[in-house]
Amino acid sequence: MNAVIYTPSDTEYELFTRILREEAPDAQIVRDPDDGHFHRESEQDFVVVSVDGAKGMELAIKREINYKTMVVWITSDRYFAAMAIRYQVFEFLTRPFDEADFRAAVKRFLAGDIHPQYKLPVKPVGMVPAETL
């Protein structure tokens, strides 16, 4: 597993890293620098976004680099749940979140328990394929 964690919180970073290491001891985990740029690489298959507001949304839905990347999006903005569904985010958790819920998402990912829709490229919502016209 190659994972990247986006969070401004050192406490959350330590929690996510601990759980990922316990569940996937060989995982390559990096913390993305908060420098205003996206650093999503194609080899990252698991991304944790624990950032509130529009910045968190932007990070969570940016999947065009590699649509197979599974994103766990954690925010205190429940409003973004619809966006998480629309853009096929693997797991959406709201704060305060339960550590067990994050661990369960990691375990599902590692077990390959991924709904088939998450294995497909994201299609823009509201667009009709040309062949259906």
NORTARA-V174059 format. One record per pair of residues at least 6 apart in sequence whose ideal C-beta (glycine too) atoms are under 6 Angstrom apart, sorted by the first residue. I is the first residue (numbers start at 1). J is the second residue. Records with the same first field share a line. If there is no record, write none. Layout:
I: J  J
This chain:
1: 24  27  46
2: 28  43  44  45
3: 20  27  29  46
4: 30  32  44  47
5: 13  16  31  48
6: 32  49  51  59
7: 13  50
12: 50
13: 31
16: 48
17: 29
19: 103
20: 27  29
23: 106
24: 110
32: 39
40: 65
42: 65  66
44: 69
45: 69
46: 70
47: 69  71
48: 72
49: 56  59  60  73
50: 74
51: 59
52: 75  76  77
56: 75
57: 80  83
60: 71  73  89
61: 87
63: 69  122
67: 121  122
70: 90  109
71: 89  90
72: 91  105
73: 84  89  92
74: 93  97
76: 95
78: 94
81: 92
84: 92
86: 125
88: 118  122
90: 118
91: 105
93: 101
